Structure formats: structure tokens, C-alpha cells
Amino acid sequence: MARGQQKIQSQQKAQEKKKKMMKGKAADQKVAAAKKLIYQCTVCKTQMPDPKTYKQHFESKHPKSPMPDEIKDM
């Protein structure tokens, strides 16, 4: 019966280790994703990674609003 207890302890230890790895990894991914979101819509405050996406968003979501200067020349 001793091996059964060791197996359970080993599984618990592996599970805790996996949780710690995933916890740190998730935080890194969130930080990296936040850094990539550079442009922010002036109307709805949605963030976008590049000016092309920003222009598409603005044309489709806010057609009646005047286009911001930063994406007019694109």
C-alpha cells in the first residue's frame, strides 16, 4: 500500500508544479498582449495592434464620426 500513497503524492506534486508554471505563463502572455495593443479608438476606447486594423474598425463601427488625423493619411 506504500506505493499507492507515493503515487498520490507524486501526482499532487506534479499538479502543483503544473499550476505554478501555467500561472506565470499566463501573466507573461497578458503583458505581451497588452504591449502589442498600441492604437486606441477615440470613440469607444477599444485597443488595436496596428493602424490598418484601427482604420477598418473605425470605418465599420463609427462611419458617422470624423476620422482621426492619425489614420486619415493611410
DSSP file (Angstrom, degrees, kcal/mol; ACC not computed):
  #  RESIDUE AA STRUCTURE BP1 BP2  ACC     N-H-->O    O-->H-N    N-H-->O    O-->H-N    TCO  KAPPA ALPHA  PHI   PSI    X-CA   Y-CA   Z-CA
    1    1 A M     >        0   0    0      0, 0.0     4,-1.4     0, 0.0     3,-0.2   0.000 360.0 360.0 360.0 -16.7    0.0    0.0    0.0
    2    2 A A  H  >  +     0   0    0      1,-0.2     4,-2.1     2,-0.2     5,-0.2   0.872 360.0  55.5 -64.1 -36.8    3.0    2.3    0.4
    3    3 A R  H  > S+     0   0    0      1,-0.2     4,-2.4     2,-0.2    -1,-0.2   0.869 102.4  56.7 -65.9 -35.2    3.4    2.6   -3.4
    4    4 A G  H  > S+     0   0    0      2,-0.2     4,-1.9     1,-0.2    -1,-0.2   0.905 108.1  47.0 -60.7 -42.2   -0.2    3.8   -3.7
    5    5 A Q  H  X S+     0   0    0     -4,-1.4     4,-2.4     2,-0.2    -2,-0.2   0.902 111.5  51.0 -67.0 -41.5    0.5    6.7   -1.3
    6    6 A Q  H  X S+     0   0    0     -4,-2.1     4,-2.6     1,-0.2    -2,-0.2   0.895 108.5  52.6 -62.4 -39.7    3.7    7.6   -3.1
    7    7 A K  H  X S+     0   0    0     -4,-2.4     4,-2.3     2,-0.2    -1,-0.2   0.918 109.8  47.7 -62.5 -44.5    1.8    7.7   -6.4
    8    8 A I  H  X S+     0   0    0     -4,-1.9     4,-2.3     2,-0.2    -2,-0.2   0.921 113.0  48.2 -63.2 -44.3   -0.9   10.0   -5.0
    9    9 A Q  H  X S+     0   0    0     -4,-2.4     4,-2.5     1,-0.2    -2,-0.2   0.904 111.1  50.9 -63.5 -41.1    1.8   12.3   -3.5
   10   10 A S  H  X S+     0   0    0     -4,-2.6     4,-2.4     2,-0.2    -1,-0.2   0.900 110.3  49.1 -63.5 -41.5    3.7   12.3   -6.8
   11   11 A Q  H  X S+     0   0    0     -4,-2.3     4,-2.3     2,-0.2    -2,-0.2   0.906 111.8  48.7 -64.9 -42.1    0.6   13.2   -8.8
   12   12 A Q  H  X S+     0   0    0     -4,-2.3     4,-2.3     2,-0.2    -2,-0.2   0.907 111.5  49.7 -63.9 -41.9   -0.3   16.1   -6.4
   13   13 A K  H  X S+     0   0    0     -4,-2.5     4,-2.2     1,-0.2    -2,-0.2   0.916 111.9  47.9 -63.9 -43.6    3.3   17.4   -6.6
   14   14 A A  H  X S+     0   0    0     -4,-2.4     4,-2.2     1,-0.2    -1,-0.2   0.879 110.9  51.8 -64.6 -38.3    3.2   17.3  -10.4
   15   15 A Q  H  X S+     0   0    0     -4,-2.3     4,-2.2     2,-0.2    -2,-0.2   0.904 110.0  48.2 -66.1 -42.2   -0.2   19.0  -10.4
   16   16 A E  H  X S+     0   0    0     -4,-2.3     4,-2.2     2,-0.2    -2,-0.2   0.899 111.4  50.8 -64.0 -40.9    1.1   21.9   -8.2
   17   17 A K  H  X S+     0   0    0     -4,-2.2     4,-2.0     1,-0.2    -2,-0.2   0.903 110.0  49.8 -63.4 -41.3    4.1   22.3  -10.3
   18   18 A K  H  X S+     0   0    0     -4,-2.2     4,-2.4     1,-0.2    -1,-0.2   0.895 109.1  52.1 -64.6 -41.2    2.0   22.5  -13.5
   19   19 A K  H  X S+     0   0    0     -4,-2.2     4,-2.3     1,-0.2    -2,-0.2   0.908 109.2  49.9 -61.8 -42.5   -0.3   25.1  -11.8
   20   20 A K  H  X S+     0   0    0     -4,-2.2     4,-1.9     1,-0.2    -1,-0.2   0.904 111.4  48.7 -63.7 -41.7    2.7   27.3  -10.9
   21   21 A M  H  X S+     0   0    0     -4,-2.0     4,-1.9     1,-0.2    -2,-0.2   0.914 113.4  46.3 -64.7 -42.9    4.1   27.1  -14.5
   22   22 A M  H  X S+     0   0    0     -4,-2.4     4,-2.3     2,-0.2    -2,-0.2   0.851 108.8  56.1 -69.4 -34.7    0.8   28.0  -16.0
   23   23 A K  H  X S+     0   0    0     -4,-2.3     4,-1.4     1,-0.2    -1,-0.2   0.934 111.7  41.9 -64.5 -46.1    0.2   30.8  -13.6
   24   24 A G  H  X S+     0   0    0     -4,-1.9     4,-1.7     1,-0.2    -1,-0.2   0.867 113.9  52.8 -68.0 -37.1    3.4   32.5  -14.5
   25   25 A K  H  X S+     0   0    0     -4,-1.9     4,-2.1     1,-0.2    -2,-0.2   0.895 105.6  53.4 -67.5 -41.0    3.0   31.9  -18.2
   26   26 A A  H  X S+     0   0    0     -4,-2.3     4,-2.1     1,-0.2    -1,-0.2   0.891 107.7  50.9 -62.9 -40.4   -0.5   33.4  -18.3
   27   27 A A  H  X S+     0   0    0     -4,-1.4     4,-2.1     1,-0.2    -1,-0.2   0.902 109.4  50.8 -65.0 -40.6    0.8   36.6  -16.7
   28   28 A D  H  X S+     0   0    0     -4,-1.7     4,-2.4     1,-0.2    -2,-0.2   0.895 109.8  50.3 -63.9 -40.0    3.6   36.9  -19.3
   29   29 A Q  H  X S+     0   0    0     -4,-2.1     4,-2.4     1,-0.2    -1,-0.2   0.888 109.6  50.5 -66.6 -38.6    1.1   36.4  -22.2
   30   30 A K  H  X S+     0   0    0     -4,-2.1     4,-2.2     2,-0.2    -1,-0.2   0.907 111.4  48.1 -65.5 -41.4   -1.2   39.1  -20.8
   31   31 A V  H  X S+     0   0    0     -4,-2.1     4,-1.8     2,-0.2    -2,-0.2   0.920 112.9  48.1 -65.7 -43.5    1.7   41.5  -20.5
   32   32 A A  H  X S+     0   0    0     -4,-2.4     4,-1.2     1,-0.2    -2,-0.2   0.897 112.1  49.2 -64.6 -40.6    3.0   40.8  -24.0
   33   33 A A  H  X S+     0   0    0     -4,-2.4     4,-0.9     1,-0.2    -1,-0.2   0.889 109.4  52.1 -66.3 -38.8   -0.5   41.1  -25.5
   34   34 A A  H  < S+     0   0    0     -4,-2.2     3,-0.4     1,-0.2    -1,-0.2   0.856 106.1  54.5 -66.6 -34.5   -1.1   44.5  -23.7
   35   35 A K  H  < S+     0   0    0     -4,-1.8    -1,-0.2     1,-0.2    -2,-0.2   0.825 104.8  54.5 -68.0 -30.8    2.2   45.8  -25.1
   36   36 A K  H  < S+     0   0    0     -4,-1.2     2,-1.5    -3,-0.2     3,-0.3   0.719  86.5  86.0 -77.1 -20.7    1.1   45.0  -28.7
   37   37 A L     <  +     0   0    0     -4,-0.9    -1,-0.1    -3,-0.4    13,-0.1  -0.638  50.5 149.5 -84.7  91.2   -2.1   47.0  -28.4
   38   38 A I        +     0   0    0     -2,-1.5     2,-0.3    10,-0.5    -1,-0.2   0.901  46.1  66.1 -91.9 -46.8   -0.8   50.4  -29.3
   39   39 A Y  E     -A   48   0A   0      9,-2.0     9,-3.2    -3,-0.3     2,-0.4  -0.585  61.3-163.6 -87.6 140.1   -3.7   52.2  -31.0
   40   40 A Q  E     -A   47   0A   0     -2,-0.3     7,-0.2     7,-0.2     2,-0.1  -0.985  23.7-117.9-126.4 128.8   -6.8   53.2  -29.1
   41   41 A C     >  -     0   0    0      5,-3.0     4,-1.1    -2,-0.4    13,-0.0  -0.392  15.6-144.7 -64.3 134.6  -10.1   54.2  -30.7
   42   42 A T  T  4 S+     0   0    0      2,-0.1    -1,-0.1     1,-0.1    -2,-0.0   0.719  94.7  42.2 -74.9 -20.2  -11.0   57.7  -29.8
   43   43 A V  T  4 S+     0   0    0      3,-0.1    -1,-0.1     1,-0.0    -2,-0.0   0.925 131.8  13.9 -91.0 -55.1  -14.8   56.9  -29.7
   44   44 A C  T  4 S-     0   0    0      2,-0.1    -2,-0.1     0, 0.0    -1,-0.0   0.445  91.4-126.0-107.5  -0.9  -15.1   53.5  -28.0
   45   45 A K     <  +     0   0    0     -4,-1.1     2,-0.2     1,-0.2    -3,-0.1   0.684  52.9 155.4  64.7  21.2  -11.6   53.2  -26.4
   46   46 A T        -     0   0    0     -6,-0.1    -5,-3.0     1,-0.0     2,-0.3  -0.577  38.2-130.8 -74.9 141.8  -11.0   49.8  -28.0
   47   47 A Q  E     -A   40   0A   0     -7,-0.2    -7,-0.2    -2,-0.2    -9,-0.1  -0.766  24.6-174.7-100.0 142.5   -7.4   48.9  -28.4
   48   48 A M  E     -A   39   0A   0     -9,-3.2    -9,-2.0    -2,-0.3   -10,-0.5  -0.950  27.2-133.4-134.6 153.4   -5.9   47.6  -31.7
   49   49 A P  S    S+     0   0    0      0, 0.0   -11,-0.1     0, 0.0    -1,-0.1   0.776  83.2  17.9 -80.6 -26.8   -2.4   46.4  -32.7
   50   50 A D  S  > S-     0   0    0    -12,-0.1     4,-1.9   -11,-0.1     5,-0.1  -0.946  73.9-111.4-144.9 163.6   -1.8   48.3  -35.9
   51   51 A P  H  > S+     0   0    0      0, 0.0     4,-2.6     0, 0.0     5,-0.2   0.808 112.3  59.5 -67.6 -29.5   -3.2   51.3  -37.9
   52   52 A K  H  > S+     0   0    0      2,-0.2     4,-2.2     1,-0.2     5,-0.2   0.941 109.0  43.6 -63.6 -46.4   -4.7   49.1  -40.7
   53   53 A T  H  > S+     0   0    0      1,-0.2     4,-2.7     2,-0.2    -1,-0.2   0.885 112.4  54.4 -63.9 -39.2   -6.9   47.3  -38.1
   54   54 A Y  H  X S+     0   0    0     -4,-1.9     4,-2.6     2,-0.2    -2,-0.2   0.922 108.9  47.5 -61.4 -44.8   -7.7   50.6  -36.5
   55   55 A K  H  X S+     0   0    0     -4,-2.6     4,-2.5     2,-0.2    -2,-0.2   0.918 112.6  48.7 -64.5 -43.6   -8.9   52.2  -39.8
   56   56 A Q  H  X S+     0   0    0     -4,-2.2     4,-2.1     1,-0.2     5,-0.2   0.920 112.6  49.2 -61.0 -44.2  -11.0   49.1  -40.6
   57   57 A H  H  X S+     0   0    0     -4,-2.7     4,-3.0     1,-0.2     5,-0.5   0.935 112.0  47.9 -59.4 -47.5  -12.5   49.3  -37.1
   58   58 A F  H  X S+     0   0    0     -4,-2.6     4,-1.8     1,-0.2    -2,-0.2   0.897 111.9  49.0 -64.9 -41.2  -13.3   53.0  -37.4
   59   59 A E  H  < S+     0   0    0     -4,-2.5    -1,-0.2     1,-0.2    -2,-0.2   0.859 119.5  37.4 -66.8 -35.5  -14.9   52.7  -40.9
   60   60 A S  H  < S+     0   0    0     -4,-2.1    -2,-0.2    -5,-0.2    -1,-0.2   0.865 126.5  32.4 -86.6 -36.6  -17.1   49.8  -39.8
   61   61 A K  H  < S+     0   0    0     -4,-3.0    -3,-0.2    -5,-0.2    -2,-0.2   0.785 129.9  27.9 -92.5 -29.5  -18.1   50.8  -36.3
   62   62 A H    ><  +     0   0    0     -4,-1.8     3,-0.7    -5,-0.5    -1,-0.2  -0.452  64.4 150.9-132.1  60.8  -18.1   54.6  -36.4
   63   63 A P  T 3  S+     0   0    0      0, 0.0    -1,-0.1     0, 0.0     4,-0.1   0.770  75.9  50.0 -67.5 -24.9  -19.0   55.6  -40.0
   64   64 A K  T 3  S+     0   0    0     -3,-0.1    -2,-0.1     2,-0.1    -5,-0.1   0.672  93.6  87.9 -87.7 -17.0  -20.6   58.9  -39.0
   65   65 A S  S <  S-     0   0    0     -3,-0.7     2,-0.2    -7,-0.2    -3,-0.1  -0.514  90.3-100.7 -81.1 149.3  -17.8   60.1  -36.8
   66   66 A P        -     0   0    0      0, 0.0    -1,-0.1     0, 0.0    -2,-0.1  -0.473  41.9-110.3 -69.3 140.2  -15.0   62.1  -38.3
   67   67 A M        -     0   0    0     -2,-0.2     5,-0.1    -4,-0.1   -12,-0.0  -0.489  34.5-110.1 -73.5 136.3  -11.9   60.0  -38.9
   68   68 A P    >>  -     0   0    0      0, 0.0     3,-1.3     0, 0.0     4,-0.8  -0.268  22.5-118.4 -63.8 152.4   -8.9   60.8  -36.6
   69   69 A D  H 3> S+     0   0    0      1,-0.2     4,-0.7     2,-0.2     3,-0.5   0.816 108.1  66.5 -60.2 -33.4   -5.8   62.5  -38.1
   70   70 A E  H 34 S+     0   0    0      1,-0.2    -1,-0.2     2,-0.1    -3,-0.0   0.713 112.8  30.2 -67.2 -19.7   -3.6   59.6  -37.3
   71   71 A I  H X4 S+     0   0    0     -3,-1.3     3,-0.9     2,-0.1    -1,-0.2   0.415  96.3  87.6-118.1   0.7   -5.4   57.3  -39.7
   72   72 A K  H 3< S+     0   0    0     -4,-0.8    -2,-0.1    -3,-0.5    -3,-0.1   0.912  88.0  51.7 -64.0 -42.4   -6.6   59.7  -42.4
   73   73 A D  T 3<        0   0    0     -4,-0.7    -1,-0.2     1,-0.2    -2,-0.1   0.431 360.0 360.0 -79.4   2.2   -3.4   59.5  -44.4
   74   74 A M    <         0   0    0     -3,-0.9    -1,-0.2   -23,-0.1    -2,-0.1   0.473 360.0 360.0 -81.7 360.0   -3.3   55.7  -44.6
